[in-house]
């Protein structure tokens, strides 16, 4: 499965355009990708709400040019 190259997090209704560094999933959701900066915020949110978020480092073969 190829994943997008850029972060899929939204910042003020605009998607973050940083290079994706991790793929992640919340319980019961599909995988998405996230950059290094946004992953810190995601970890903090998951800790605050008490839900586990799985972050898996990406390698270059997992990302594509598509969205």
PyMOL CGO cylinders between C-alpha atoms (Angstrom):
from pymol import cmd
from pymol.cgo import CYLINDER

trace = [
    CYLINDER, 0.00, 0.00, 0.00, 1.42, 3.36, -1.02, 0.3, 1, 1, 1, 1, 1, 1,
    CYLINDER, 1.42, 3.36, -1.02, 0.73, 6.34, 1.21, 0.3, 1, 1, 1, 1, 1, 1,
    CYLINDER, 0.73, 6.34, 1.21, 0.76, 10.10, 0.46, 0.3, 1, 1, 1, 1, 1, 1,
    CYLINDER, 0.76, 10.10, 0.46, 4.13, 11.87, 0.84, 0.3, 1, 1, 1, 1, 1, 1,
    CYLINDER, 4.13, 11.87, 0.84, 2.80, 14.77, 2.90, 0.3, 1, 1, 1, 1, 1, 1,
    CYLINDER, 2.80, 14.77, 2.90, 1.20, 15.07, 6.31, 0.3, 1, 1, 1, 1, 1, 1,
    CYLINDER, 1.20, 15.07, 6.31, -2.59, 14.70, 6.33, 0.3, 1, 1, 1, 1, 1, 1,
    CYLINDER, -2.59, 14.70, 6.33, -3.24, 16.81, 9.44, 0.3, 1, 1, 1, 1, 1, 1,
    CYLINDER, -3.24, 16.81, 9.44, -5.29, 19.96, 9.03, 0.3, 1, 1, 1, 1, 1, 1,
    CYLINDER, -5.29, 19.96, 9.03, -4.14, 23.30, 10.38, 0.3, 1, 1, 1, 1, 1, 1,
    CYLINDER, -4.14, 23.30, 10.38, -6.86, 25.95, 10.22, 0.3, 1, 1, 1, 1, 1, 1,
    CYLINDER, -6.86, 25.95, 10.22, -8.74, 24.10, 7.45, 0.3, 1, 1, 1, 1, 1, 1,
    CYLINDER, -8.74, 24.10, 7.45, -5.57, 23.67, 5.34, 0.3, 1, 1, 1, 1, 1, 1,
    CYLINDER, -5.57, 23.67, 5.34, -3.64, 20.42, 5.19, 0.3, 1, 1, 1, 1, 1, 1,
    CYLINDER, -3.64, 20.42, 5.19, -0.10, 20.46, 6.58, 0.3, 1, 1, 1, 1, 1, 1,
    CYLINDER, -0.10, 20.46, 6.58, 2.39, 20.13, 3.72, 0.3, 1, 1, 1, 1, 1, 1,
    CYLINDER, 2.39, 20.13, 3.72, 5.38, 18.77, 5.67, 0.3, 1, 1, 1, 1, 1, 1,
    CYLINDER, 5.38, 18.77, 5.67, 7.00, 15.50, 4.58, 0.3, 1, 1, 1, 1, 1, 1,
    CYLINDER, 7.00, 15.50, 4.58, 5.30, 12.46, 6.12, 0.3, 1, 1, 1, 1, 1, 1,
    CYLINDER, 5.30, 12.46, 6.12, 7.42, 10.69, 8.75, 0.3, 1, 1, 1, 1, 1, 1,
    CYLINDER, 7.42, 10.69, 8.75, 4.94, 8.22, 10.30, 0.3, 1, 1, 1, 1, 1, 1,
    CYLINDER, 4.94, 8.22, 10.30, 1.82, 6.31, 9.51, 0.3, 1, 1, 1, 1, 1, 1,
    CYLINDER, 1.82, 6.31, 9.51, -0.68, 6.19, 12.34, 0.3, 1, 1, 1, 1, 1, 1,
    CYLINDER, -0.68, 6.19, 12.34, -4.01, 4.78, 13.40, 0.3, 1, 1, 1, 1, 1, 1,
    CYLINDER, -4.01, 4.78, 13.40, -6.50, 5.53, 16.11, 0.3, 1, 1, 1, 1, 1, 1,
    CYLINDER, -6.50, 5.53, 16.11, -8.54, 2.57, 17.38, 0.3, 1, 1, 1, 1, 1, 1,
    CYLINDER, -8.54, 2.57, 17.38, -11.10, 1.64, 14.72, 0.3, 1, 1, 1, 1, 1, 1,
    CYLINDER, -11.10, 1.64, 14.72, -9.86, 4.00, 11.98, 0.3, 1, 1, 1, 1, 1, 1,
    CYLINDER, -9.86, 4.00, 11.98, -7.93, 3.68, 8.72, 0.3, 1, 1, 1, 1, 1, 1,
    CYLINDER, -7.93, 3.68, 8.72, -4.24, 4.53, 8.52, 0.3, 1, 1, 1, 1, 1, 1,
    CYLINDER, -4.24, 4.53, 8.52, -3.10, 8.05, 7.68, 0.3, 1, 1, 1, 1, 1, 1,
    CYLINDER, -3.10, 8.05, 7.68, 0.30, 9.73, 7.51, 0.3, 1, 1, 1, 1, 1, 1,
    CYLINDER, 0.30, 9.73, 7.51, 1.73, 12.50, 9.68, 0.3, 1, 1, 1, 1, 1, 1,
    CYLINDER, 1.73, 12.50, 9.68, 4.89, 14.63, 9.82, 0.3, 1, 1, 1, 1, 1, 1,
    CYLINDER, 4.89, 14.63, 9.82, 7.36, 14.77, 12.71, 0.3, 1, 1, 1, 1, 1, 1,
    CYLINDER, 7.36, 14.77, 12.71, 6.00, 18.07, 14.06, 0.3, 1, 1, 1, 1, 1, 1,
    CYLINDER, 6.00, 18.07, 14.06, 2.34, 17.05, 13.99, 0.3, 1, 1, 1, 1, 1, 1,
    CYLINDER, 2.34, 17.05, 13.99, 3.15, 13.64, 15.51, 0.3, 1, 1, 1, 1, 1, 1,
    CYLINDER, 3.15, 13.64, 15.51, 4.23, 15.34, 18.75, 0.3, 1, 1, 1, 1, 1, 1,
    CYLINDER, 4.23, 15.34, 18.75, 0.84, 17.07, 19.01, 0.3, 1, 1, 1, 1, 1, 1,
    CYLINDER, 0.84, 17.07, 19.01, -0.94, 13.81, 18.15, 0.3, 1, 1, 1, 1, 1, 1,
    CYLINDER, -0.94, 13.81, 18.15, 0.91, 11.96, 20.92, 0.3, 1, 1, 1, 1, 1, 1,
    CYLINDER, 0.91, 11.96, 20.92, 0.01, 14.70, 23.41, 0.3, 1, 1, 1, 1, 1, 1,
    CYLINDER, 0.01, 14.70, 23.41, -3.66, 14.55, 22.39, 0.3, 1, 1, 1, 1, 1, 1,
    CYLINDER, -3.66, 14.55, 22.39, -3.75, 10.75, 22.70, 0.3, 1, 1, 1, 1, 1, 1,
    CYLINDER, -3.75, 10.75, 22.70, -2.23, 10.96, 26.18, 0.3, 1, 1, 1, 1, 1, 1,
    CYLINDER, -2.23, 10.96, 26.18, -4.67, 13.67, 27.25, 0.3, 1, 1, 1, 1, 1, 1,
    CYLINDER, -4.67, 13.67, 27.25, -7.75, 11.73, 26.14, 0.3, 1, 1, 1, 1, 1, 1,
    CYLINDER, -7.75, 11.73, 26.14, -6.44, 8.35, 27.21, 0.3, 1, 1, 1, 1, 1, 1,
    CYLINDER, -6.44, 8.35, 27.21, -6.56, 6.65, 23.80, 0.3, 1, 1, 1, 1, 1, 1,
    CYLINDER, -6.56, 6.65, 23.80, -3.70, 4.71, 22.25, 0.3, 1, 1, 1, 1, 1, 1,
    CYLINDER, -3.70, 4.71, 22.25, -2.44, 5.95, 18.91, 0.3, 1, 1, 1, 1, 1, 1,
    CYLINDER, -2.44, 5.95, 18.91, -0.11, 3.70, 16.94, 0.3, 1, 1, 1, 1, 1, 1,
    CYLINDER, -0.11, 3.70, 16.94, 2.75, 5.58, 15.22, 0.3, 1, 1, 1, 1, 1, 1,
    CYLINDER, 2.75, 5.58, 15.22, 4.91, 3.60, 12.78, 0.3, 1, 1, 1, 1, 1, 1,
    CYLINDER, 4.91, 3.60, 12.78, 7.99, 5.21, 11.17, 0.3, 1, 1, 1, 1, 1, 1,
    CYLINDER, 7.99, 5.21, 11.17, 7.81, 5.35, 7.35, 0.3, 1, 1, 1, 1, 1, 1,
    CYLINDER, 7.81, 5.35, 7.35, 10.49, 4.21, 4.99, 0.3, 1, 1, 1, 1, 1, 1,
    CYLINDER, 10.49, 4.21, 4.99, 10.90, 5.74, 1.52, 0.3, 1, 1, 1, 1, 1, 1,
    CYLINDER, 10.90, 5.74, 1.52, 9.25, 2.80, -0.27, 0.3, 1, 1, 1, 1, 1, 1,
    CYLINDER, 9.25, 2.80, -0.27, 5.93, 3.36, 1.52, 0.3, 1, 1, 1, 1, 1, 1,
    CYLINDER, 5.93, 3.36, 1.52, 5.14, 6.83, 0.18, 0.3, 1, 1, 1, 1, 1, 1,
    CYLINDER, 5.14, 6.83, 0.18, 3.77, 7.84, -3.23, 0.3, 1, 1, 1, 1, 1, 1,
    CYLINDER, 3.77, 7.84, -3.23, 3.09, 11.01, -5.19, 0.3, 1, 1, 1, 1, 1, 1,
    CYLINDER, 3.09, 11.01, -5.19, -0.67, 10.49, -4.92, 0.3, 1, 1, 1, 1, 1, 1,
    CYLINDER, -0.67, 10.49, -4.92, -2.99, 11.76, -2.20, 0.3, 1, 1, 1, 1, 1, 1,
]
cmd.load_cgo(trace, "trace")
